[in-house]
Amino acid sequence: MKIMTWNVQWCCGVDKRVDPARIVAEAQRLLDFDVLCVQEIADNYPHPRLHGSGGEDQFAVLAALLPGYTAVPGIATDHPAEGGARRRFGNMILSRLPVRQAFRHLLPSPVDPGVNGMSRIAVEAVVAAPFGDLRVVTTHLEWYSLKQRAAQVEALRAIYAEGHAHARLGSIVDESGGPFTTYLRPAATVVCGDFNLEYDHPLHARMGAPFADGTPALANAWDLLHPGEPYPSTFKVHEKWVPGDPELHCDFFFVSPELQPRLRSVHSDRGVTASDHQPVMLELE
């Protein structure tokens, strides 16, 4: 099974051209992905609100470009626009594996006076992998506010722990076919995306910290497959906000213990310029 996570910057490349088809083509060139997790998907933000954008509904465009994939959009920002329309921004999961369940978890944004920011979301899809059901959670954490980013890390940990508890302790209590119907949650979990924090930041370590209730800890897949090796740069590799900006390392895959024996590879592609981030790819066997 192959998963890609990629912050696609509203499909805007280093050349400042917005092109959702290029994003899909580059992703397919790099990996025959079963699941594609993308962040910074926009709808109705025409230039100059987002540079180069025609205001296209990228949630719909990306879904149409990947026929045979189930699209699970997650809207974090939803604002009014002219003529009764809406402006939307968020993340998305596209899966060619059957999607058993889908969840949208709005992440906390505690007030941080005077600090810029936007609403953030974690999108979850329970997919039927060849080896059994798997939770795939993707997110994009706050850039400006450390206070909000820290709260969002805690929320991600809680989302993971809650689902894992359902896997360990849950049972089928309703098979009516109505909205109360029980669908069991799998323990195997991947949490991925743009965390907007460095590999050596304390919040990265917090993502892999033990749980007081005995929930098994998450681990960065890179650490398991490349112990002691430097984490690859995933941001500001080709596009600098200020000349000389250092390269950053903020796009990760965290995995639960159930998946650790199945880890085959995790890597990033340094050459892609279709976004300001580099895609990161995970393979499970």
Secondary structure, DSSP 8 states (H G I E B T S, - for coil): -EEEEEE-GGGB-TTS-B-HHHHHHHHHHH---SEEEEEEEEES--TTSSTT-----HHHHHHHHSTTSEEEEEEEEEEE-GGG-EEEEEEEEEESS-EEEEEEEE------TT------EEEEEEEEETTEEEEEEEEE--SS-HHHHHHHHHHHHHHHHHHHHHHHH------SSSTT------S-EEEEEE-SS-TTSHHHHHHT---TT-----EEHHHHHSTTS-----BSSS--SSTT---B--EEEEE-GGGGGGEEEEEE-SS--SSSB--EEEEE-
